[in-house]
């Protein structure tokens, strides 16, 4: 069975194109996470002759809904179309009801502003990228090609804070529809890619693996500084339930006690750790660093010695790639995708989750202490740690990703070359074809 691919090349050329990103964030704001990092990297690195349209959220109440405005994102002009107001102060914790759900409100705002979005995109070749399944109907109604990014692989039985667990059937229905409506699917870890390829018959649509890239020009490798004898561990991101903060905090308490107090934990993020009772165990030696822009996050990581991950499930955490890019090892509860970048004795250690949480925490603490000892002996080399993420840098991945967008906007649905060597079958990137003809949802569903 042949799997469809597109050529691996980064020295591509582009014609005029509109890249439309639809996601419920304010690009001026401070919402953090892997998805938000991915969106901001696309805003920053899109080809210079492309129009970039961000359909999102006004987090500050200073925008007129449905009206285009120009933003400067790190020197890049971006067109911003807000469709709802949602205060920045409310974005960091999961909603407990549909009335307070950012996703639900944003979906309604998209429908209410559908014609404004259509007008903002214009008639030139364009593609839409989605990070959430819930909005898949929008590109379908606009008759525009779509790349669907799949960031997570949680199941109904997993620990999570969001309303997805309560409305799991609705979420799964939207996921099935989104995957069948997409012209290309990008999965942030190989496990998700394999699962979707089993679900959707080949030949079907482009399905590939690409994690959220890490900007190695920002997250630069730094030497260890352990002259004061204090071991510093850092975690960056939201403290969602599926990340298992209680196990993380118990582990850190154990490390602190074994080192006689010569230990600090640095938390970078806007979540409130006090909502977990176990945070009292580590409050006295924790530094809450709050929200920071990427250069500041990189500087904080460089001040520390190692990272920790205790999640029940993940996509591919951008925090993990950023940590390794700075040259800092990680100790994590093993998930299969971590094997891509975590090598024992080089870039960290993985432990299996045990039935007893206390035993898991003890094992994590053992590995953190052994890594600290190796750092003090000079046995871990930041450059070798950083080398593990070279294949996942913005330089390595984003060129190919923008080529995907160019391809879906100019190819007929499903006309995917069957070989990476058959570039002659690719459309001329300088010849626009207007709006691609889309199959109806019913036909796609039946044929998939």
N, C-alpha and C positions, 0 to 999 in steps of 0.2 A: 504494500500500500504506500503510495507516494505522499509525502507530506509537503505541502506548499511552502515555499520560502521566498524571500526577496534577497537580492544580492547583498552580501556583506561588503559595504564600501562606505567610507566617510568622506571621500573626495567628490561628493555629489554636487550638482549644480541645480539651481532652482529658478523657476519662473515666478511671476507675481502670484501670490497666494494669500488667502485669509485663514489664519489659524484661530479658531474659536474655542475657547476654553470655558466650560460651564461647570462652576463649582461654588458652593455657598461659603465663600470667604470674601473679605475685603482685602485686596492686595496691599493696601496701605497698613493693614492691621497686624496683630501679634499672635494670631492663631498658629499653633505649632503642631507638628506631626508629620509623618511620612508623606501623606497626600499633599499637605500644604507645601512641603519642601519641593515635591515634584512639580507642582503647579508654578511655584515661584522660579524654579530653574528653567522651565519652558518660557516664562515671561522674559527672563534675562537673556537666554541664549538662542532664541528663535532667529532664523536668518534675517539679515538686515533689510532685505527687500520685501519681506512679508509684512502684511498687516496682522497685528495681534489684537484680538478682541476678547476681553475678559468679561463674561457675564457672571455677576456675582452679587455681593451683599454690601449695602452701605452700613458700616459699623459705627459711624460717627454722627449720623443724622444731618450731614451737610450736603447731601446729593439730592437731586430731583429724580425720582424713580422713573425708569424708562427713557432717560435722556442720556445720550452719549457725553462722556467727558474724557479729556486726555490726561494721562498720568505719566510721570517719569519714574520708571522702575530701574534703578541703578544705571541711569543714562539711556535707557531704552524707552521709546515712546510706545505706550500701550493705550488702546481705547477701552474704556471701562463703561459697562452698562449695568448699573445696579437695578435689581428688580424687587428687592424688599429692604426695609430697614430692620437691622437686628443688632442690638448694642454689643460692642466688643466685650463689655464686662460680663456678658451672659454666655459667651461661646465656649468656655473652657470646661464646663461640666455637662454630663449627659442629661438630656431632657427626661422628665418623668411622666409627661403627658403629651399627646399629639398637639394640643393647643400651644405648647411651649417648644415643640420640635422645630429646630432650624431646618431640617430636611423637608418636613411637610410644608412649612411655610414657604420655603424656597421653591418647591415644586409648584405650588399654587401661583407664586409670583411669575414663574416661567410661563405658565399657561396664559396668565393675564397679559403678558408682554410678548406673546409669540410673534405678532406682526412687527413689533419694534425690533426684535432680535433678527427677524428675517431681513428687515430693511437695513439694519446695521451690518449684516454680513455682506449684502450686496450681491452682484451677479457674477463676480469673478470666481475662478476656481477656489474652493474652500473645503475645509474639513473641520469636524467638531470632535473634541476629545472630552470624554466623560470619565470621572473617577468613581461615580456612584451609579448603581443599577437603577435607582428610583427615577432618574431623569431620562431614561432611554427613549421615551415616547417623543421627546422634543425634537431630536434630529430626524426622526421618522416623519413627524408632521411637517418639518421644514424641508423634507426631501433632500437632505444633505448626508454625505457619507460620514461614518462615525468610527472612531477608535475607542474601544472600551478598555479601560485599565481595570484590572482585577487586583485589589490590594490585600484582601484577607481571605482566610479559609476557615473561619470558625463554624461550629455546628450548634444546633439548638441546645445541646447539653452543656456547652462551654460556659464558663463564667464570663459575663459581660455586663456593662452598665447601661448600654443604650436600649432604646425601645425595640431594637431588632429582635431581642429575645422574646418580648411580649407578643410581637406581631411577626413571628417567624414565618408563618405560612405566606403572609403578604410579601415579606422580603424574598422568600424563595421563588414565588411567582414572578416577581419583578426581575430577579436574577435570570430565570429561564428566558424571559422575554428579551432582556437586554442582550444576552449572549447570542440570541438568534437574530436580533436586529442589527448587530454590529457588523461592519465590513472587515474589521480587524480587531483581534483581542490580544492584549499585552498583559502578561501575568508576572507578578513581582517575585515569584519563586517557582522553581521547576515542578514542585508538587502540584500547584494549581494548574500549571500548563498541562501536565500529564492527565489530571482529572478532567479538564475541559476537552482535551483531545479524545478521551474515551467517551465522553458524552456526545460530542458532535461528530458526525461521520465525516471521513475524508474521502474525496476532496470536498471541502466545505468552505472554509474561510481561513484567512491568515491567523494563526495562533502561535504566539512566540513568548519567550521569557525575557524580561528586562526588569531588573530591580530599579528602585528609585536611585538615580546616579548620585555620586558624591563629588562635590567640587573640590578637587585636590589642590586647586590654587588658593582656596580659602582654608581648607583643613590640611595644613602643611605639617610634615613630619618634624617633631621636636625631640631633642634628647631628654632623658629622664633627669630630674633633679630630686635626689633623695638625701641631700646633705643634712637636713634637720631631723631625719629619722622618723618622720610622721608619714604613715601610709594614707594616701588619699584615693578614695573611690568616687567615681562620678556616674550619675545617670541623668539623661536628658530626654524629655518627652512628657506626655501626659501620664498621670497615674491612674489609668483605667483599671477596672477590676480584673480584666483578662491578663494584665501584666503581673498579677499576683504580688502586689506591694507587701502584704503581710509576711510572705516568705522572704522577700528581699530585706525587710526591716529586721526580721529575726536573725538573718544571716549576718547583717552588718553589726548587730549588737554582739554577736558571738566573736566576730573579728576584733571589735573594740576591746572586749574583755580579755581576749588572749594576748593582745598587744599592750596590755596595761594602760590603755587610754591613749596611746600614741597613734591615733586614727581619726580621720575626718571623712564625712560623707557630704558630697556636694550635689545638690539637686538643682537642675536647670529646667525650669518649666513653670507654668502658671497654675497647675493643680494645687489644691489644698491637701497636703498629706495628713492633716489632723483629722480628716474624716475616717482614717483607719486607726483603730485603737492601738495597734502595734507601733505606730509612730512615736508614742511616748517612750518606747525603749531606746530610741536613737535621737530624740529631739535635742538633747544637750550637746551632741557633737555633730549636728547637721548644719550645714550652711545652705540656706534657701536662696538661690541666685536669681529666681524669677525668670521672666521672659528676657531673652537676649537675641540679638541678631546673629546670623551665622559667624561673622568674624569674632564676636565676643564669646560665642559658644566654643569656637576653636581654641581661643585663649584659655578658657576655663579648663577644657579637657587637657591642654598642655600642662597646666599646673598640677594635674592629678596623675595617678600612676596606673589605674586600671578601671574597667567598667564592669557592670553586672546586669544580667538579664534573667528574669524568672518567669517569663510569660507562659501561659497555657497554650497559646497559639499566636502566630505572627504572620505577616507577609514576608518582607525582608526589611528589618528596621533600619531606617536611614541613620539613626543614632549609632547602630553597630558599625556601619561603614564609615561614618565620620570619626568614631573612636579609633578604629584601626588605621584610618588615613593619617591621623595625628601620630600614630605609632604607639598606641596604648592597647594592651591586651585586654581580653574580656573573659570573664567566667560566667557561664550561662547554663541554664537547664536546657538540655539538648533538644533542638528541633532540627529536622533533616536539612533544611536549607542552610543552617549555620555551618554545616560541613564544607560548604563552598569556600569559606573564608577563615574558619577557625581551625588551626592546626596545632595539635598538642606540642608544647615545648617551643612553639614559634610565635603564635598569635593569641594564645589563651588556652582555655580548658573547657570542656563540655562534660556535664554530669547528667545522669539519668534522673528523672523525677521518681521518687520513691513513694510508696503508699502512705508512709508516715511523713508529714510535713516537717517535723522536728529533725528527722534523719536527713531529709533533703537539705535543710538549712545547715546542718553540721557539715555535710559533704561539700557544699558550696564554700563554707568558711574555710575548710581545709585547703581547697584549691586556691582561694584568694591568698591565703597565707603562704602557700608554696610559691605562688607567682611573685609576691612581695619579696620573698627570700631570693628568688632568682634575679629580680631586678637589682637588689642590693649587691649581689655577686657579679653583676654585669653580664648575665647570661642571656638576656633578652635584648634584641637589636631593633630599635624603632624602624629602621629602613626595611628590615625583613617583614615586620608586621605590616607596614604600609604597602608593601608589594602585593599583599593578598587582595587589595581592593583596586589595583590598577585596571583590571578588566571591567570594573564597574564605575569608572570615572565619567564625568560629563564629556570629556574629550573622546572617550571610547564609545559611548552609547548614544549621545544625543544626535549625532549626525545621521545615524541609521534610523533613529526614531522620526526625525523630520522627513526623511525619505519615505517612511511609511505614510506619513500624512500626504506627501506629494502624490504618492502612488494611489491611495484610495480616492483622491479627488479627481484623478484623471483616468482611472481604469473602470471598465465595466464591472459590475458586481461579480465577484468570484472568478474573474479572469486572471488568476494568479499564476505566474510562471512556475513550472514544475521543477526547475533546477536552478541552483544558484549561478550556473554558468550560462544560462539562456538569457543574457541581458538584451539580446536583440529583440526579444519579445516584449520588452518593456516599452511603455508609451514614452514619446519624446516629452521631457519635462517642460519644454518651452511651448508646447501646443496645448492650449486649453480646450476642454470639451464641454464647457457649460455644466449644467446640472446633470449628474449621472442619473440614469434610470434606476429606480429602486423597485425591487420586488415588493409585493404587498406582504404585510406581516403574516397573513394566513399562509401564503405560499412558502415563505421562509420557514414557518413553524412546521409545516407538513414535510418539507424536503429535508429538514434538519433532524 
